[in-house]
Each structure stands twice: as structure tokens, then as C-alpha cells.
Amino acid sequence: PAPARKTGNWRVQLGAFGVAGNADKLWGQLGSHAALAGTKKTLVPSGNITRLLATGFASEAEASRACATLKREGKACVVAGQG
């Protein structure tokens, strides 16, 4: 079964791209990762870049744990606060 949709408003930024399609491509690779289960892909335009965020974490601690898991596997991420 699909994981339950998370409903918090804490976010983890997974990358920032000059080409929006690259954000979609990265989500295609990471979106099914256990650390991001139940989160939602959010694309945020910022000037001429597009930021890729996983949203839905209930707390800063939950977002930090997910980010730490990704970092252990060599993936870049940063806790991006509440959105």
C-alpha cells in the first residue's frame, strides 16, 4: 500500500535547478525513497532557478532525520523550514 500522505508543513530542499525538468528528473529518482515516504513534490520558482522541495514533514526533527538519511547515501539536501 502507498504510504499515508504527510500533512505537516516542514520542508526539505533536495536541489535547485536552472532547468525545471531537472527538478522533475531528480524527484523521479528520489521521490520513492523511504526517507521521503508520504511527502509531496513541490517546485518553487526562485528567480531563474527552480527549487525542488519535499513537503509534509510534521516537525523540524522529522525533516532533519529524513535529510540525514539522504545525506548518508550521498544525496544533497537541506531543511528548508515551514512553507
Secondary structure as GFF3:
##gff-version 3
##sequence-region A 1 83
A	DSSP	beta_strand	10	17	.	.	.	ID=ss1
A	DSSP	alpha_helix	20	30	.	.	.	ID=ss2
A	DSSP	three_ten_helix	34	36	.	.	.	ID=ss3
A	DSSP	beta_strand	40	46	.	.	.	ID=ss4
A	DSSP	beta_strand	49	57	.	.	.	ID=ss5
A	DSSP	alpha_helix	60	72	.	.	.	ID=ss6
A	DSSP	beta_strand	78	82	.	.	.	ID=ss7
###
